[in-house]
Amino acid sequence: MTDAFLKILTQVVTRGQYRLTQMLEKLHVLWVQNLLSDEELETLTALAQESADPDYREPERIEDRVSALETESVNTMLALTELYEMI
């Protein structure tokens, strides 16, 4: 692996904005692909465990937010229709 890539990867891991299990999985994928040495994997794994933010929440995908809004809109329309029929 190039020094530049390792430096960037180290910076990403140090930021801690990830789910630890996902980061460890990605590091192992790089190791299996021979993009990380055993020593680099060990170092980055330890760094990930130290740096991971336990309160980190992945940003919601726009599709999930739109779907939630659609569901809320339909429920609101159904409630308004029911209210209208009661009047």
Secondary structure by P-SEA (a helix, b strand, c coil): ccaaaaaaaaaaaaaccccaaaaaaaaaaaaaaccccaaaaaaaaaaaaacccccccccccaaaaaaaaaaaaaaaaaaaaaaaaac
